[in-house]
Amino acid sequence: MRFDRRLITHFEWLLPLLALAVSGLGVMTVYSATHEPDLQGPSSLALRQLTWLAAGCVGMLAALLFDYRRIERSAYIIYVVMVLAVLAVPLFGRVGGGSRRWLTFGPVSIQPSEFMKLGMVIVLARYFSRTSGVRLGLRDALLPLVMMAVPAAAVLVQPDLGSASMIGIVSITMLMMGGVRLRWFALLASPIVIAAPLLWGHLKVYQQQRILTFINPDLDPLGAGYHVTQSKIAVGSGMLWGKGFLQGTQNHLNFLPEQHTDFIFSVFAEEWGFIGAIVLVALYLALVLRGIVIAGRARDRFGMLMALGITSTVFWSAVINVGMTTGLMPVVGIPLPFFSYGGSSLLCLLVGIGLMMNLSMRRSFF
């Protein structure tokens, strides 16, 4: 394979720098969230996250070695492989934390639902790249909705409400960007609203409690509402400048639940305060805006939709995670992108960044 030297002159620097800046802060916060004063050196989770960051960088660079348009030709194959991986979890997956979400390959555990999000972006970008892109009707939305429903239902059974929700949110976003008219979304949402009482009975008890607690935070302050209450205390106690690195009391006194995954933003805000939180949010905003710029410069519809889909994954994950840790949204178990502990999520996101870099670097000469 011949390397085109023009790629060097068009190398996309800003996007990976932003992603790596957030990822670096994430590794640092995972270290703080899992730090034990009596332990010499970093925790095993912090070392694993650093290892996954290195693997993600390799994946990001590997995504530059081929023309991204090759993915378009293999989009449906990628989708089928991802769906099969998700469906294999109940049969061969590893149980952890009361759910079965991971496939184990020797010392490495992979969470297929994370890669399913990228697979949905790719296959829907391929599907809508073959449409007119304007005033699409219900017929054009049926196949994408079926492609979304199959993996979302399989992930929900694991159970993993957060990942299932993200697959649905990203897919609906892709439908909107693909050109499906807004009035059809109201029509499609009607059966869900009508079936809500039936769906409620199929939720796990803890999932029902999370929703009820969001509606009324005082319903169970020492039970389901405890997590959000402690999270808001941690965010508020950081005040303007924060308590300092490794000095967060809510974190190290174990008042915060899942402090290295779902509630890692609370750890960061407690240690670095309002200023630190604003800097982190600004990094996410810059990353999203850069993704939109790259999508706007794309020379083909597939590249534009793929870039917008990857960007929307980062945007919605960040908005929902910050919202749930500050009590503005119900707790649904969605990690903070590039930041929360989780190897599959970090690897998949960095590969997505690599694909967007690929698109940006090839925009001027094909």
C-alpha positions in Angstrom: 0.0 0.0 0.0 1.5 3.3 -1.1 1.5 6.1 1.4 0.3 9.4 0.1 2.6 12.2 1.4 -0.2 14.7 0.9 -1.8 13.3 4.1 1.0 14.7 6.2 0.4 18.2 4.9 -3.3 17.9 5.7 -2.9 16.1 9.0 -5.7 16.8 11.5 -4.0 18.0 14.7 -6.7 19.8 16.7 -9.2 17.0 17.0 -6.8 14.3 18.5 -5.2 16.9 20.8 -8.6 17.8 22.2 -9.6 14.1 22.6 -6.2 13.2 24.2 -6.4 16.2 26.6 -9.8 15.0 27.9 -8.5 11.4 28.0 -5.4 12.5 30.0 -7.6 14.3 32.5 -9.7 11.2 32.7 -6.8 8.9 33.5 -5.7 11.4 36.2 -9.2 11.4 37.7 -9.5 7.6 37.6 -6.3 7.5 39.5 -7.7 9.9 42.1 -11.1 8.1 42.3 -9.4 4.8 42.9 -6.5 6.0 45.0 -5.8 4.3 48.3 -3.4 6.1 50.7 -1.9 2.8 51.9 -1.3 1.6 48.3 2.1 2.3 46.8 1.7 3.6 43.3 -1.4 3.9 41.1 -4.3 1.5 41.4 -4.8 -1.4 38.9 -7.8 0.4 37.4 -5.7 3.5 36.7 -3.0 1.4 35.0 -5.6 -0.4 33.0 -7.1 2.9 31.8 -3.7 4.1 30.8 -3.1 0.9 28.9 -6.4 1.3 27.1 -5.5 4.9 26.3 -2.3 3.6 24.6 -4.3 1.0 22.7 -6.8 3.6 21.7 -4.0 5.8 20.3 -2.8 2.8 18.2 -6.4 2.3 17.0 -6.7 6.0 16.2 -3.6 5.9 14.1 -4.6 2.6 12.4 -7.8 4.3 11.3 -5.7 6.7 9.2 -4.0 3.9 7.1 -6.8 3.4 4.6 -9.4 5.5 2.7 -12.4 5.9 5.0 -14.7 5.3 1.9 -13.7 1.6 2.2 -15.8 1.5 5.4 -18.8 2.6 3.4 -18.6 -0.6 1.2 -18.4 -2.8 4.3 -20.9 -0.9 6.5 -23.5 -3.7 6.6 -20.9 -6.3 7.3 -19.6 -4.3 10.2 -23.2 -3.9 11.5 -23.9 -7.6 11.3 -20.6 -8.5 13.1 -21.5 -6.0 15.9 -25.0 -7.3 16.3 -23.7 -10.9 16.5 -21.2 -9.8 19.2 -24.0 -8.2 21.2 -26.2 -11.3 20.8 -23.3 -13.5 21.9 -23.1 -11.7 25.3 -26.0 -13.6 27.0 -24.5 -16.9 25.8 -20.8 -16.4 26.4 -20.5 -13.1 28.3 -18.8 -12.5 31.6 -21.0 -11.5 34.6 -20.0 -8.5 36.5 -22.0 -6.1 38.8 -25.2 -8.1 38.4 -25.2 -8.0 34.6 -23.7 -9.8 31.7 -22.1 -7.2 29.4 -18.6 -8.4 28.4 -17.0 -10.9 26.1 -13.6 -12.2 27.4 -10.7 -13.0 25.2 -7.9 -14.2 27.4 -6.9 -11.3 29.7 -9.0 -8.8 27.7 -12.7 -8.1 28.2 -14.6 -6.3 25.5 -18.0 -4.6 25.9 -19.7 -5.1 22.5 -22.4 -2.5 23.2 -19.8 0.2 23.0 -18.7 -0.8 19.6 -22.4 -1.2 18.6 -22.7 2.6 18.9 -20.0 3.1 16.3 -21.5 0.4 14.1 -24.9 2.1 14.1 -23.3 5.4 13.1 -21.5 3.7 10.2 -24.4 1.7 8.9 -26.9 4.6 9.1 -24.4 6.9 7.4 -24.2 4.3 4.6 -28.0 4.0 4.4 -28.7 7.7 4.3 -25.9 8.4 1.9 -28.0 6.7 -0.7 -31.0 8.8 -0.1 -31.9 12.3 -1.3 -31.4 13.7 2.2 -34.5 15.9 2.2 -38.1 15.4 3.2 -37.7 11.7 3.8 -40.9 9.9 4.9 -41.8 7.0 7.2 -40.9 4.4 4.6 -37.3 5.6 4.6 -37.2 5.4 8.4 -38.5 1.9 8.8 -35.3 -0.1 8.0 -33.1 2.2 10.2 -35.6 1.8 13.1 -35.5 -2.0 12.8 -31.6 -1.9 12.6 -31.7 0.2 15.8 -34.3 -1.9 17.6 -32.5 -5.3 17.3 -29.2 -4.3 19.1 -31.0 -1.9 21.5 -33.3 -4.7 22.7 -30.4 -7.1 23.1 -28.4 -4.6 25.1 -31.4 -3.8 27.3 -31.8 -7.5 28.2 -28.2 -7.7 29.6 -29.4 -5.4 31.4 -27.7 -2.2 30.3 -30.2 0.7 30.1 -27.5 3.3 29.5 -26.0 1.7 26.4 -29.4 0.8 25.0 -30.5 4.4 25.5 -27.4 5.7 23.8 -27.9 3.4 20.8 -31.4 4.7 20.5 -30.5 8.4 20.9 -27.6 8.3 18.4 -29.8 6.4 15.9 -32.6 8.9 16.2 -30.1 11.7 15.8 -28.8 10.0 12.6 -32.4 9.8 11.3 -32.9 13.5 11.8 -29.6 14.4 10.2 -30.3 11.9 7.4 -33.4 13.9 6.4 -36.4 12.2 8.0 -39.1 14.8 8.5 -39.8 15.8 12.2 -43.5 15.1 12.0 -42.8 11.3 11.6 -40.9 11.3 15.0 -44.1 12.4 16.7 -46.0 9.6 15.0 -43.3 7.1 15.9 -43.2 8.3 19.5 -46.9 7.8 20.0 -46.8 3.9 20.4 -43.9 4.3 22.9 -46.0 6.7 25.0 -49.0 4.4 24.9 -46.9 1.4 25.8 -45.1 3.1 28.6 -47.1 1.5 31.4 -46.3 -1.9 29.9 -42.7 -1.1 29.5 -42.5 0.1 33.0 -43.2 -3.4 34.3 -40.3 -4.8 32.4 -37.7 -2.4 34.0 -35.6 -3.6 36.8 -36.5 -2.4 40.3 -33.4 -0.2 40.6 -34.2 1.3 37.1 -37.7 2.2 38.3 -36.3 3.7 41.5 -33.9 5.9 39.5 -36.7 7.4 37.4 -39.0 7.9 40.4 -36.1 9.5 42.4 -35.5 11.9 39.5 -39.1 13.0 39.6 -39.0 13.3 43.4 -35.4 13.4 44.8 -36.8 13.3 48.4 -38.7 10.1 47.8 -35.8 7.9 49.0 -32.9 10.1 50.2 -31.0 7.2 51.8 -31.8 4.7 49.0 -32.2 5.4 45.3 -31.8 9.2 45.9 -28.6 8.8 47.8 -26.4 8.7 44.8 -27.6 11.9 43.2 -27.6 13.7 46.6 -24.0 12.8 47.3 -23.0 13.7 43.7 -24.5 17.2 44.0 -22.8 17.6 47.4 -19.4 16.7 45.8 -19.9 19.1 42.9 -21.0 22.0 45.1 -18.3 21.4 47.7 -15.7 22.0 45.1 -16.8 25.7 45.0 -14.7 27.9 42.7 -11.2 26.4 42.7 -11.8 23.0 44.2 -10.2 21.1 47.1 -7.1 20.0 45.1 -5.9 16.8 43.5 -6.5 13.7 45.8 -8.2 16.0 48.4 -11.9 15.3 47.6 -13.6 14.1 50.8 -16.8 12.9 49.2 -14.7 10.7 47.0 -12.1 9.3 49.4 -14.6 8.8 52.2 -16.6 6.7 49.8 -19.7 8.8 49.9 -19.8 8.8 46.0 -21.0 5.7 44.3 -19.3 4.5 41.1 -16.8 7.3 41.4 -14.6 6.1 38.6 -17.3 5.5 36.1 -20.8 7.1 36.1 -20.0 9.8 38.7 -16.4 10.6 37.8 -17.5 14.2 36.8 -18.4 14.7 40.5 -14.9 13.6 41.5 -13.3 16.0 39.1 -15.6 18.9 40.0 -14.9 18.4 43.8 -11.1 18.5 43.3 -10.9 21.2 40.6 -14.0 23.3 41.4 -16.2 25.4 39.1 -13.2 26.6 37.1 -12.0 23.0 36.4 -15.5 21.9 35.5 -15.8 24.8 33.0 -12.4 24.0 31.5 -13.5 20.4 31.0 -16.9 21.4 29.5 -15.0 23.8 27.2 -12.8 21.0 25.9 -15.9 18.9 25.1 -17.5 21.9 23.4 -14.4 22.5 21.3 -14.2 18.8 20.4 -17.9 18.8 19.3 -17.5 22.1 17.3 -14.4 20.7 15.6 -16.3 17.6 14.7 -19.1 19.7 13.1 -16.5 21.7 11.1 -15.0 18.4 9.8 -18.4 17.2 8.8 -19.2 20.4 7.1 -16.0 20.1 5.0 -16.6 16.5 3.9 -16.7 16.0 0.2 -19.3 13.2 0.3 -22.5 12.5 2.1 -21.3 9.4 3.8 -18.3 11.1 5.4 -20.5 14.0 6.6 -23.0 11.8 8.2 -20.3 9.5 9.8 -18.6 12.6 11.3 -21.9 14.0 12.6 -22.8 10.6 14.1 -19.5 10.2 15.9 -19.7 13.8 17.1 -23.3 13.3 18.3 -22.2 10.2 20.4 -19.7 12.4 22.2 -22.2 15.3 22.6 -25.1 13.2 24.0 -22.9 11.1 26.3 -21.3 14.2 27.8 -24.6 16.1 28.2 -26.4 13.2 29.8 -23.6 12.2 32.1 -23.1 15.8 33.4 -26.8 16.2 33.6 -27.3 13.1 35.8 -24.4 13.8 38.1 -25.8 17.3 38.8 -29.4 16.1 39.2 -30.7 17.5 36.0 -31.4 14.1 34.4 -32.2 10.6 35.8 -29.3 8.3 36.4 -29.1 5.9 33.5 -25.5 4.7 33.7 -24.0 6.5 30.7 -20.2 7.2 31.2 -18.5 10.4 30.5 -16.8 10.0 27.1 -13.0 9.7 27.0 -13.1 10.3 30.8 -14.9 7.5 32.7 -13.1 4.3 33.4 -13.8 1.8 30.6 -11.5 0.3 28.0 -14.0 -0.6 25.4 -15.6 2.9 25.5 -12.2 4.7 25.3 -10.9 2.4 22.5 -14.1 2.8 20.4 -14.2 6.6 20.8 -10.5 7.1 19.8 -11.1 4.9 16.8 -14.0 7.1 15.9 -11.7 10.1 16.3 -9.3 8.4 13.9 -12.0 8.0 11.3 -12.9 11.7 11.6 -9.2 12.6 11.2 -9.1 10.3 8.1 -12.1 12.2 6.7 -10.5 15.6 7.4 -7.1 14.7 5.9 -8.7 13.3 2.6 -11.2 16.1 2.1 -9.1 18.0 -0.4 -7.8 15.4 -2.9 -10.3 12.8 -4.0 
